[in-house]
Amino acid sequence: MNAIGCLRAWLAALLLGVAGLALAQGNLEIDTPAIAAVKQSMQQRHAQLAPLYNAGAIGLAADGTVALRDATGVPLAQRGQANALIAAENADRAALYREIARANGHPEWEADVRKTFGERWIERAQAGWWVQRGGSWVRK
């Protein structure tokens, strides 16, 4: 399997794993059209983010977002594009957390969903990617 195929499989496994956790806790169907659209958007963007993860320029933050960890890892001419990708990814992640909580009938769970995703993203990050643990960046 090529690198993009591996990354897509990783993202799909992560999304299914968290969805399964939410279903086990609430026994609710969370596969809504809104959630499916966000997942697809994230999967399409992942191929553009992967080189930034691999270069160590971006990392997975403990709060469930993607963060620019080392701007020097992105050529100056490409920083605007990298920042736009990060912003779009974080907007989709926020939408995903919100929609999962809402679909479970508990919009107040959004912070818990975010926390769970943050832990899962880090747990399932590829070796060599940077993740935030205890407030510090570490290479997985």
PyMOL commands that place a pseudoatom at each C-alpha (Angstrom):
pseudoatom trace, name=CA, resn=MET, resi=1, chain=A, elem=C, hetatm=0, pos=[0.000, 0.000, 0.000]
pseudoatom trace, name=CA, resn=ASN, resi=2, chain=A, elem=C, hetatm=0, pos=[1.378, 3.429, -0.867]
pseudoatom trace, name=CA, resn=ALA, resi=3, chain=A, elem=C, hetatm=0, pos=[1.843, 6.255, 1.649]
pseudoatom trace, name=CA, resn=ILE, resi=4, chain=A, elem=C, hetatm=0, pos=[-1.429, 7.990, 0.757]
pseudoatom trace, name=CA, resn=GLY, resi=5, chain=A, elem=C, hetatm=0, pos=[-3.321, 4.713, 1.084]
pseudoatom trace, name=CA, resn=CYS, resi=6, chain=A, elem=C, hetatm=0, pos=[-1.752, 4.138, 4.513]
pseudoatom trace, name=CA, resn=LEU, resi=7, chain=A, elem=C, hetatm=0, pos=[-2.651, 7.655, 5.627]
pseudoatom trace, name=CA, resn=ARG, resi=8, chain=A, elem=C, hetatm=0, pos=[-6.240, 7.279, 4.457]
pseudoatom trace, name=CA, resn=ALA, resi=9, chain=A, elem=C, hetatm=0, pos=[-6.510, 3.945, 6.251]
pseudoatom trace, name=CA, resn=TRP, resi=10, chain=A, elem=C, hetatm=0, pos=[-5.102, 5.563, 9.412]
pseudoatom trace, name=CA, resn=LEU, resi=11, chain=A, elem=C, hetatm=0, pos=[-7.613, 8.423, 9.246]
pseudoatom trace, name=CA, resn=ALA, resi=12, chain=A, elem=C, hetatm=0, pos=[-10.518, 6.064, 8.555]
pseudoatom trace, name=CA, resn=ALA, resi=13, chain=A, elem=C, hetatm=0, pos=[-9.524, 3.795, 11.451]
pseudoatom trace, name=CA, resn=LEU, resi=14, chain=A, elem=C, hetatm=0, pos=[-9.274, 6.768, 13.770]
pseudoatom trace, name=CA, resn=LEU, resi=15, chain=A, elem=C, hetatm=0, pos=[-12.654, 8.150, 12.785]
pseudoatom trace, name=CA, resn=LEU, resi=16, chain=A, elem=C, hetatm=0, pos=[-14.292, 4.741, 13.093]
pseudoatom trace, name=CA, resn=GLY, resi=17, chain=A, elem=C, hetatm=0, pos=[-12.607, 4.101, 16.446]
pseudoatom trace, name=CA, resn=VAL, resi=18, chain=A, elem=C, hetatm=0, pos=[-13.881, 7.300, 17.978]
pseudoatom trace, name=CA, resn=ALA, resi=19, chain=A, elem=C, hetatm=0, pos=[-17.298, 6.815, 16.420]
pseudoatom trace, name=CA, resn=GLY, resi=20, chain=A, elem=C, hetatm=0, pos=[-17.378, 3.335, 17.957]
pseudoatom trace, name=CA, resn=LEU, resi=21, chain=A, elem=C, hetatm=0, pos=[-16.471, 4.775, 21.353]
pseudoatom trace, name=CA, resn=ALA, resi=22, chain=A, elem=C, hetatm=0, pos=[-19.297, 7.301, 21.149]
pseudoatom trace, name=CA, resn=LEU, resi=23, chain=A, elem=C, hetatm=0, pos=[-21.721, 4.594, 20.043]
pseudoatom trace, name=CA, resn=ALA, resi=24, chain=A, elem=C, hetatm=0, pos=[-20.683, 2.345, 22.919]
pseudoatom trace, name=CA, resn=GLN, resi=25, chain=A, elem=C, hetatm=0, pos=[-21.235, 5.137, 25.429]
pseudoatom trace, name=CA, resn=GLY, resi=26, chain=A, elem=C, hetatm=0, pos=[-24.492, 6.447, 24.017]
pseudoatom trace, name=CA, resn=ASN, resi=27, chain=A, elem=C, hetatm=0, pos=[-25.573, 3.625, 21.717]
pseudoatom trace, name=CA, resn=LEU, resi=28, chain=A, elem=C, hetatm=0, pos=[-26.541, 6.279, 19.182]
pseudoatom trace, name=CA, resn=GLU, resi=29, chain=A, elem=C, hetatm=0, pos=[-26.176, 6.454, 15.408]
pseudoatom trace, name=CA, resn=ILE, resi=30, chain=A, elem=C, hetatm=0, pos=[-23.687, 9.186, 14.619]
pseudoatom trace, name=CA, resn=ASP, resi=31, chain=A, elem=C, hetatm=0, pos=[-23.167, 8.661, 10.885]
pseudoatom trace, name=CA, resn=THR, resi=32, chain=A, elem=C, hetatm=0, pos=[-25.003, 11.758, 9.709]
pseudoatom trace, name=CA, resn=PRO, resi=33, chain=A, elem=C, hetatm=0, pos=[-24.618, 13.504, 6.363]
pseudoatom trace, name=CA, resn=ALA, resi=34, chain=A, elem=C, hetatm=0, pos=[-22.840, 16.394, 8.116]
pseudoatom trace, name=CA, resn=ILE, resi=35, chain=A, elem=C, hetatm=0, pos=[-20.339, 14.041, 9.756]
pseudoatom trace, name=CA, resn=ALA, resi=36, chain=A, elem=C, hetatm=0, pos=[-19.766, 12.168, 6.484]
pseudoatom trace, name=CA, resn=ALA, resi=37, chain=A, elem=C, hetatm=0, pos=[-19.086, 15.453, 4.666]
pseudoatom trace, name=CA, resn=VAL, resi=38, chain=A, elem=C, hetatm=0, pos=[-16.557, 16.558, 7.291]
pseudoatom trace, name=CA, resn=LYS, resi=39, chain=A, elem=C, hetatm=0, pos=[-14.800, 13.188, 7.203]
pseudoatom trace, name=CA, resn=GLN, resi=40, chain=A, elem=C, hetatm=0, pos=[-14.527, 13.333, 3.421]
pseudoatom trace, name=CA, resn=SER, resi=41, chain=A, elem=C, hetatm=0, pos=[-13.140, 16.857, 3.529]
pseudoatom trace, name=CA, resn=MET, resi=42, chain=A, elem=C, hetatm=0, pos=[-10.539, 15.792, 6.095]
pseudoatom trace, name=CA, resn=GLN, resi=43, chain=A, elem=C, hetatm=0, pos=[-9.549, 12.720, 4.082]
pseudoatom trace, name=CA, resn=GLN, resi=44, chain=A, elem=C, hetatm=0, pos=[-9.060, 14.807, 0.940]
pseudoatom trace, name=CA, resn=ARG, resi=45, chain=A, elem=C, hetatm=0, pos=[-6.895, 17.341, 2.791]
pseudoatom trace, name=CA, resn=HIS, resi=46, chain=A, elem=C, hetatm=0, pos=[-4.807, 14.719, 4.557]
pseudoatom trace, name=CA, resn=ALA, resi=47, chain=A, elem=C, hetatm=0, pos=[-2.654, 14.072, 1.481]
pseudoatom trace, name=CA, resn=GLN, resi=48, chain=A, elem=C, hetatm=0, pos=[-1.612, 17.743, 1.567]
pseudoatom trace, name=CA, resn=LEU, resi=49, chain=A, elem=C, hetatm=0, pos=[-0.955, 17.715, 5.315]
pseudoatom trace, name=CA, resn=ALA, resi=50, chain=A, elem=C, hetatm=0, pos=[1.059, 14.478, 5.341]
pseudoatom trace, name=CA, resn=PRO, resi=51, chain=A, elem=C, hetatm=0, pos=[4.294, 16.030, 4.020]
pseudoatom trace, name=CA, resn=LEU, resi=52, chain=A, elem=C, hetatm=0, pos=[4.023, 18.735, 6.699]
pseudoatom trace, name=CA, resn=TYR, resi=53, chain=A, elem=C, hetatm=0, pos=[3.617, 16.079, 9.419]
pseudoatom trace, name=CA, resn=ASN, resi=54, chain=A, elem=C, hetatm=0, pos=[6.532, 14.124, 7.972]
pseudoatom trace, name=CA, resn=ALA, resi=55, chain=A, elem=C, hetatm=0, pos=[8.760, 17.217, 7.864]
pseudoatom trace, name=CA, resn=GLY, resi=56, chain=A, elem=C, hetatm=0, pos=[7.920, 18.040, 11.487]
pseudoatom trace, name=CA, resn=ALA, resi=57, chain=A, elem=C, hetatm=0, pos=[6.468, 21.402, 10.510]
pseudoatom trace, name=CA, resn=ILE, resi=58, chain=A, elem=C, hetatm=0, pos=[3.071, 20.564, 11.994]
pseudoatom trace, name=CA, resn=GLY, resi=59, chain=A, elem=C, hetatm=0, pos=[2.004, 18.339, 14.819]
pseudoatom trace, name=CA, resn=LEU, resi=60, chain=A, elem=C, hetatm=0, pos=[-1.008, 16.977, 16.612]
pseudoatom trace, name=CA, resn=ALA, resi=61, chain=A, elem=C, hetatm=0, pos=[-1.875, 19.161, 19.572]
pseudoatom trace, name=CA, resn=ALA, resi=62, chain=A, elem=C, hetatm=0, pos=[-3.317, 17.730, 22.760]
pseudoatom trace, name=CA, resn=ASP, resi=63, chain=A, elem=C, hetatm=0, pos=[-6.479, 19.797, 22.317]
pseudoatom trace, name=CA, resn=GLY, resi=64, chain=A, elem=C, hetatm=0, pos=[-7.480, 17.875, 19.176]
pseudoatom trace, name=CA, resn=THR, resi=65, chain=A, elem=C, hetatm=0, pos=[-6.174, 20.403, 16.676]
pseudoatom trace, name=CA, resn=VAL, resi=66, chain=A, elem=C, hetatm=0, pos=[-3.286, 20.552, 14.241]
pseudoatom trace, name=CA, resn=ALA, resi=67, chain=A, elem=C, hetatm=0, pos=[-0.658, 23.158, 15.067]
pseudoatom trace, name=CA, resn=LEU, resi=68, chain=A, elem=C, hetatm=0, pos=[2.218, 24.765, 13.212]
pseudoatom trace, name=CA, resn=ARG, resi=69, chain=A, elem=C, hetatm=0, pos=[5.057, 23.416, 15.317]
pseudoatom trace, name=CA, resn=ASP, resi=70, chain=A, elem=C, hetatm=0, pos=[8.093, 24.584, 13.374]
pseudoatom trace, name=CA, resn=ALA, resi=71, chain=A, elem=C, hetatm=0, pos=[7.522, 27.222, 10.713]
pseudoatom trace, name=CA, resn=THR, resi=72, chain=A, elem=C, hetatm=0, pos=[11.107, 26.797, 9.484]
pseudoatom trace, name=CA, resn=GLY, resi=73, chain=A, elem=C, hetatm=0, pos=[10.027, 23.387, 8.171]
pseudoatom trace, name=CA, resn=VAL, resi=74, chain=A, elem=C, hetatm=0, pos=[7.903, 25.159, 5.560]
pseudoatom trace, name=CA, resn=PRO, resi=75, chain=A, elem=C, hetatm=0, pos=[9.532, 27.307, 2.870]
pseudoatom trace, name=CA, resn=LEU, resi=76, chain=A, elem=C, hetatm=0, pos=[8.517, 30.942, 3.251]
pseudoatom trace, name=CA, resn=ALA, resi=77, chain=A, elem=C, hetatm=0, pos=[6.690, 30.938, -0.082]
pseudoatom trace, name=CA, resn=GLN, resi=78, chain=A, elem=C, hetatm=0, pos=[4.506, 28.028, 1.103]
pseudoatom trace, name=CA, resn=ARG, resi=79, chain=A, elem=C, hetatm=0, pos=[3.700, 29.200, 4.635]
pseudoatom trace, name=CA, resn=GLY, resi=80, chain=A, elem=C, hetatm=0, pos=[0.494, 30.925, 3.623]
pseudoatom trace, name=CA, resn=GLN, resi=81, chain=A, elem=C, hetatm=0, pos=[-0.755, 27.720, 2.019]
pseudoatom trace, name=CA, resn=ALA, resi=82, chain=A, elem=C, hetatm=0, pos=[0.316, 25.683, 5.067]
pseudoatom trace, name=CA, resn=ASN, resi=83, chain=A, elem=C, hetatm=0, pos=[-1.514, 28.070, 7.391]
pseudoatom trace, name=CA, resn=ALA, resi=84, chain=A, elem=C, hetatm=0, pos=[-4.624, 27.850, 5.203]
pseudoatom trace, name=CA, resn=LEU, resi=85, chain=A, elem=C, hetatm=0, pos=[-4.485, 24.038, 5.310]
pseudoatom trace, name=CA, resn=ILE, resi=86, chain=A, elem=C, hetatm=0, pos=[-4.112, 24.078, 9.096]
pseudoatom trace, name=CA, resn=ALA, resi=87, chain=A, elem=C, hetatm=0, pos=[-7.016, 26.509, 9.481]
pseudoatom trace, name=CA, resn=ALA, resi=88, chain=A, elem=C, hetatm=0, pos=[-9.255, 24.411, 7.215]
pseudoatom trace, name=CA, resn=GLU, resi=89, chain=A, elem=C, hetatm=0, pos=[-8.291, 21.223, 9.057]
pseudoatom trace, name=CA, resn=ASN, resi=90, chain=A, elem=C, hetatm=0, pos=[-8.995, 22.759, 12.453]
pseudoatom trace, name=CA, resn=ALA, resi=91, chain=A, elem=C, hetatm=0, pos=[-12.337, 24.136, 11.244]
pseudoatom trace, name=CA, resn=ASP, resi=92, chain=A, elem=C, hetatm=0, pos=[-13.305, 20.638, 10.070]
pseudoatom trace, name=CA, resn=ARG, resi=93, chain=A, elem=C, hetatm=0, pos=[-12.126, 19.096, 13.323]
pseudoatom trace, name=CA, resn=ALA, resi=94, chain=A, elem=C, hetatm=0, pos=[-14.227, 21.574, 15.330]
pseudoatom trace, name=CA, resn=ALA, resi=95, chain=A, elem=C, hetatm=0, pos=[-17.219, 20.791, 13.108]
pseudoatom trace, name=CA, resn=LEU, resi=96, chain=A, elem=C, hetatm=0, pos=[-16.637, 17.059, 13.546]
pseudoatom trace, name=CA, resn=TYR, resi=97, chain=A, elem=C, hetatm=0, pos=[-16.514, 17.307, 17.343]
pseudoatom trace, name=CA, resn=ARG, resi=98, chain=A, elem=C, hetatm=0, pos=[-19.612, 19.495, 17.399]
pseudoatom trace, name=CA, resn=GLU, resi=99, chain=A, elem=C, hetatm=0, pos=[-21.568, 17.235, 15.027]
pseudoatom trace, name=CA, resn=ILE, resi=100, chain=A, elem=C, hetatm=0, pos=[-20.686, 14.041, 16.896]
pseudoatom trace, name=CA, resn=ALA, resi=101, chain=A, elem=C, hetatm=0, pos=[-21.851, 15.579, 20.174]
pseudoatom trace, name=CA, resn=ARG, resi=102, chain=A, elem=C, hetatm=0, pos=[-25.003, 16.941, 18.531]
pseudoatom trace, name=CA, resn=ALA, resi=103, chain=A, elem=C, hetatm=0, pos=[-25.774, 13.655, 16.760]
pseudoatom trace, name=CA, resn=ASN, resi=104, chain=A, elem=C, hetatm=0, pos=[-25.533, 11.876, 20.104]
pseudoatom trace, name=CA, resn=GLY, resi=105, chain=A, elem=C, hetatm=0, pos=[-28.176, 14.250, 21.443]
pseudoatom trace, name=CA, resn=HIS, resi=106, chain=A, elem=C, hetatm=0, pos=[-25.685, 15.875, 23.815]
pseudoatom trace, name=CA, resn=PRO, resi=107, chain=A, elem=C, hetatm=0, pos=[-24.178, 19.055, 22.395]
pseudoatom trace, name=CA, resn=GLU, resi=108, chain=A, elem=C, hetatm=0, pos=[-22.689, 19.639, 25.840]
pseudoatom trace, name=CA, resn=TRP, resi=109, chain=A, elem=C, hetatm=0, pos=[-20.377, 16.669, 25.192]
pseudoatom trace, name=CA, resn=GLU, resi=110, chain=A, elem=C, hetatm=0, pos=[-18.404, 18.628, 22.578]
pseudoatom trace, name=CA, resn=ALA, resi=111, chain=A, elem=C, hetatm=0, pos=[-15.455, 19.253, 24.922]
pseudoatom trace, name=CA, resn=ASP, resi=112, chain=A, elem=C, hetatm=0, pos=[-15.373, 15.561, 25.863]
pseudoatom trace, name=CA, resn=VAL, resi=113, chain=A, elem=C, hetatm=0, pos=[-15.498, 14.512, 22.210]
pseudoatom trace, name=CA, resn=ARG, resi=114, chain=A, elem=C, hetatm=0, pos=[-12.655, 16.954, 21.471]
pseudoatom trace, name=CA, resn=LYS, resi=115, chain=A, elem=C, hetatm=0, pos=[-10.588, 15.538, 24.351]
pseudoatom trace, name=CA, resn=THR, resi=116, chain=A, elem=C, hetatm=0, pos=[-11.186, 11.955, 23.220]
pseudoatom trace, name=CA, resn=PHE, resi=117, chain=A, elem=C, hetatm=0, pos=[-10.251, 12.797, 19.643]
pseudoatom trace, name=CA, resn=GLY, resi=118, chain=A, elem=C, hetatm=0, pos=[-7.134, 14.639, 20.805]
pseudoatom trace, name=CA, resn=GLU, resi=119, chain=A, elem=C, hetatm=0, pos=[-6.013, 11.536, 22.686]
pseudoatom trace, name=CA, resn=ARG, resi=120, chain=A, elem=C, hetatm=0, pos=[-6.847, 9.239, 19.771]
pseudoatom trace, name=CA, resn=TRP, resi=121, chain=A, elem=C, hetatm=0, pos=[-5.129, 11.393, 17.135]
pseudoatom trace, name=CA, resn=ILE, resi=122, chain=A, elem=C, hetatm=0, pos=[-1.956, 11.294, 19.225]
pseudoatom trace, name=CA, resn=GLU, resi=123, chain=A, elem=C, hetatm=0, pos=[-2.260, 7.597, 20.038]
pseudoatom trace, name=CA, resn=ARG, resi=124, chain=A, elem=C, hetatm=0, pos=[-2.595, 6.702, 16.369]
pseudoatom trace, name=CA, resn=ALA, resi=125, chain=A, elem=C, hetatm=0, pos=[-0.085, 9.173, 14.953]
pseudoatom trace, name=CA, resn=GLN, resi=126, chain=A, elem=C, hetatm=0, pos=[2.555, 7.700, 12.707]
pseudoatom trace, name=CA, resn=ALA, resi=127, chain=A, elem=C, hetatm=0, pos=[6.052, 7.155, 14.008]
pseudoatom trace, name=CA, resn=GLY, resi=128, chain=A, elem=C, hetatm=0, pos=[8.135, 10.264, 13.446]
pseudoatom trace, name=CA, resn=TRP, resi=129, chain=A, elem=C, hetatm=0, pos=[5.235, 12.706, 13.679]
pseudoatom trace, name=CA, resn=TRP, resi=130, chain=A, elem=C, hetatm=0, pos=[5.269, 15.369, 16.386]
pseudoatom trace, name=CA, resn=VAL, resi=131, chain=A, elem=C, hetatm=0, pos=[2.608, 15.231, 19.085]
pseudoatom trace, name=CA, resn=GLN, resi=132, chain=A, elem=C, hetatm=0, pos=[1.909, 17.289, 22.154]
pseudoatom trace, name=CA, resn=ARG, resi=133, chain=A, elem=C, hetatm=0, pos=[2.173, 15.505, 25.486]
pseudoatom trace, name=CA, resn=GLY, resi=134, chain=A, elem=C, hetatm=0, pos=[2.125, 17.243, 28.835]
pseudoatom trace, name=CA, resn=GLY, resi=135, chain=A, elem=C, hetatm=0, pos=[2.349, 20.620, 27.126]
pseudoatom trace, name=CA, resn=SER, resi=136, chain=A, elem=C, hetatm=0, pos=[5.538, 19.716, 25.256]
pseudoatom trace, name=CA, resn=TRP, resi=137, chain=A, elem=C, hetatm=0, pos=[6.190, 18.624, 21.701]
pseudoatom trace, name=CA, resn=VAL, resi=138, chain=A, elem=C, hetatm=0, pos=[7.688, 15.147, 21.321]
pseudoatom trace, name=CA, resn=ARG, resi=139, chain=A, elem=C, hetatm=0, pos=[8.450, 13.037, 18.283]
pseudoatom trace, name=CA, resn=LYS, resi=140, chain=A, elem=C, hetatm=0, pos=[6.452, 9.857, 18.310]
for i in range(1, 140): cmd.bond("trace and resi %d" % i, "trace and resi %d" % (i + 1))
show_as sticks, trace
zoom trace
